[in-house]
Amino acid sequence: MANEENWPAPTTWDEYLQGVMRWLVENWGAKKACPYCGSTEWQIGAVRRFPPAANWPVENDHELGFIPAIPVTSYRCGQIVFINALWIFEPQEVRMFAEEQARAEQLQSEG
Ligand SMILES: [Zn+2]
């Protein structure tokens, strides 16, 4: 299961970059253009942790207690796209758990 202390799963920066770049090519294609400026140059940043909003009715829905977000920045215009690191590095079981939790909470909120 996910271990907050060892986040993200890769142990070196090179592993991390390679994993993110592989995922981006597989899911965005090799030359994804920024929807705002058209540049195909992107910069990958370190994982940021998005905590749940304290007084908001919608809580983070998985056992990490935060959303591990990878910032991918358009090199020309600075637009940042965030990718949830769970979709890249964590085992399938963790992602499915998060999706089940989200579904359960959705059903609860719908009454
Ligand atoms: Zn751009």
Residues whose N, C-alpha, C, O or C-beta is under 5 A from the ligand:
A	BS01	ZN	C34 Y36 C37 G38 S39 S74 C77 G78 Q79
